Amino acid sequence: MKEFNEIIKESRPTLVDFYATWCGPCRHQMPIIEKVKDSCGDRANVIKIDVDKDRELASQYRIQSIPTIIVFKSGEVVWRASGLQSYDKLMSVLSLMSGND
């Protein structure tokens, strides 16, 4: 798998789910993230970052509550939200970001 910084620099959007295994809302978010990943195919990257295992990355992006979802495009943060996010909302954000490259 490519390094995180390489993935987020791609022209296609990258959805990053910052989560923890002990977090109840994160467990509810998990199947939604999987459905988004399945629906997007190769139009977007979808990755998960466990904040307990990658504290440096969580600190770099100032993750203060989880789940936090950040969408990157060409290395830039283009959307960010904390708390449980719906499938429809995430798909809407990704479809806006994955316009014609």
SVG drawing of the C-alpha trace seen along z (x, -y; Angstrom):
<svg xmlns="http://www.w3.org/2000/svg" viewBox="-28 -22 33 25">
<polyline fill="none" stroke="black" stroke-width="0.4" points="0.0,0.0 1.2,-3.5 2.2,-5.8 -0.5,-8.1 1.1,-11.3 1.3,-9.8 -2.3,-8.6 -3.7,-12.0 -1.8,-13.8 -3.6,-11.9 -6.0,-13.8 -8.9,-11.6 -10.4,-12.3 -9.3,-10.4 -11.7,-9.9 -9.9,-9.3 -11.8,-8.0 -10.0,-8.7 -11.4,-6.3 -10.7,-4.2 -11.8,-0.6 -13.3,-1.5 -15.5,-4.3 -19.2,-3.5 -20.0,-6.0 -16.9,-4.8 -18.3,-1.3 -21.6,-2.6 -19.6,-4.5 -17.6,-1.5 -20.3,0.2 -21.1,-3.1 -17.5,-3.7 -17.3,-0.2 -20.4,-0.8 -18.9,-4.1 -15.7,-2.3 -17.6,0.4 -19.7,-2.2 -16.8,-4.4 -14.6,-1.7 -11.6,-3.4 -13.1,-6.9 -11.9,-7.6 -9.6,-6.3 -11.1,-5.3 -8.8,-4.7 -9.1,-4.3 -6.6,-5.6 -6.8,-4.2 -6.0,-7.3 -4.5,-5.1 -2.1,-3.4 -1.2,-6.5 -1.1,-9.3 1.3,-11.4 -1.0,-11.6 -4.0,-12.2 -2.1,-15.1 -1.0,-16.5 -4.6,-16.8 -5.8,-18.0 -8.2,-15.1 -10.0,-16.0 -13.1,-13.9 -13.9,-10.7 -15.0,-9.7 -13.6,-12.5 -13.7,-12.2 -11.4,-14.3 -11.6,-14.3 -8.3,-15.3 -7.8,-16.1 -4.4,-16.7 -3.0,-16.9 -5.4,-19.6 -8.2,-19.2 -11.4,-19.9 -13.9,-18.7 -13.9,-17.8 -16.6,-16.7 -16.7,-15.1 -19.3,-12.7 -21.4,-10.1 -21.8,-10.8 -24.5,-9.3 -23.8,-7.3 -25.7,-9.9 -23.7,-12.8 -20.3,-11.1 -21.3,-10.0 -22.5,-13.6 -19.1,-15.0 -17.1,-12.5 -19.2,-13.0 -18.6,-16.8 -14.9,-16.3 -14.5,-13.6 -15.5,-15.8 -13.7,-15.8 -9.9,-15.7"/>
</svg>
